[in-house]
Amino acid sequence: MRSHLLNDATAEQYRRSVNDGVERVARRLSTTTRPFTGVTPDDLAPAVAAVDLDQPLGDASAALDELEGLYLDDAVYFHHPRYLAHLNCPVVIPAVVGEAVLSAVNSSLDTWDQSAGGTLIERRLIDWTNGRIGFGESADGVFTSGGSQSNLQALLLAREEAKTADLAKLRIFSSECSHFSVQKSAKLLGLGADAVVAIPSDRDKRMQTVILAAELERCAAQGLVPMAVVATAGTTDFGSIDPLPQIAELAARHGAWFHVDAAYGCGLLASPTRRHLLDGIERADSVTVDYHKSFFQPVSSSALLVRDGATLRHATYHADYLNPRRTVEERIPNQVDKSLQTTRRFDALKLWMTLRVMGAQGVGELFDEVCDLAAEGWKLIAADPRYDVVVEPTLSTLVFRYIPASVTSPAAIDRANLYARKALFASGEAVVAGTKVGSRQYLKFTLLNPETTVADMAAVLDLIAGHAEQYLGETLVHAS
Ligand SMILES: *Cc1c(COP(=O)(O)O)cnc(C)c1O
């Protein structure tokens, strides 16, 4: 069994095995004709269940053969131009090279004595991101597992900096379009069930700052404490960016922590043409970025950035076995002092490789391309009488629904759109997302693939209309 350990004696087997895996993925990528095969859980579950995990196959090649049937053949492929569903990006090759390196070396970024140069590379990328945000010298941050964790840590810092320790009194203000991790975080942080105040959005799905101002006043008048105001820079559904300067002003006036959730919109930090859309972000106390969304990085790659690095002390604990107090005096850079995680992947290497190969402008141009594509797509759908489209895009999502030519009930239209999404997924021809606007069922394109074309979008719209029409036709037959 020692022959499976990666070491000096097995370097050749390592090379062969990894190449074997790479070869199969490469073959799959070059032969996929659809983003999905339409496989169902019932189709796949018996094969996965039938694997006897106590009967090993002995070599990677055999295990990869088996894996093709269990996973690779039927995976959902984000690189396909007709994968238009969630905030998943096609990944850039330099980052995948980084991924292969980081998992083989297997550094852990909690302490210097488990990572050495890895810690310095992560720190440079945190500084680089802070520079792009416009933070000053005292800024800091740490890589995290994702936007949800970044938001949790930001709100932990906000809670610790709040003017009361009475958790029942704390309130968080975020738009009704903000990410659900804000609510989850409030729960994890022990706040009350009504701690998160949802501020209505305007027609463009941006937080209404007049209402935010009124709610902050009301909070004060009731003797409650505004713990944090969360602005979203790129809402998950609409890509809308809350008015950051006005929100910064209101948060400052009320002494609330100002957090900007830029999990999606962070790609603008590298954009050669659209950086101004984030103006005001430099006034935040903390910022969430998901490089695994708009920087074309493999999952996971995310960070929490803070304007005042000293606030990260709220995540600092010392353990004799890991990061004893004296290591601070000895100025040993232990990233665990800033993190909610202990053992932690060297995800930063993927972004490092990306910037060293492509440069920030290269990444930003890719994100610009998908934003341009969304603008084209909006025109396409707006001109199509079969569809209703909401909100001209700021980033790269389009929310729309099929509306039949003949009059039918709103509930039937909802069902037709739901059916069309499911039927499309089952066909594997394309994958789109669904969401609600008001109480109505909508569909969504999330565009993160510069290889997607207007023609792809037009073709998918035809497919959706076909499925919806078929559904409405059939239900009419049944009704009559
Ligand atoms: C995706 C997203 C998150 C959560 O990020 P994960 O990496 O999925 O945990 C948070 N906020 C916004 C606005 C997002 O779009």
The ligand as an ORCA input file, in Angstrom:
! r2SCAN-3c Opt
* xyz 0 1
  C     -22.691     33.336     -4.242
  C     -22.970     34.433     -3.294
  C     -22.675     34.300     -1.929
  C     -22.226     32.991     -1.331
  O     -21.004     32.597     -1.797
  P     -20.549     31.058     -1.746
  O     -19.197     31.114     -2.309
  O     -21.537     30.305     -2.601
  O     -20.614     30.619     -0.327
  C     -22.843     35.395     -1.115
  N     -23.312     36.557     -1.614
  C     -23.639     36.712     -2.904
  C     -24.154     38.026     -3.385
  C     -23.480     35.646     -3.798
  O     -23.826     35.795     -5.077
*
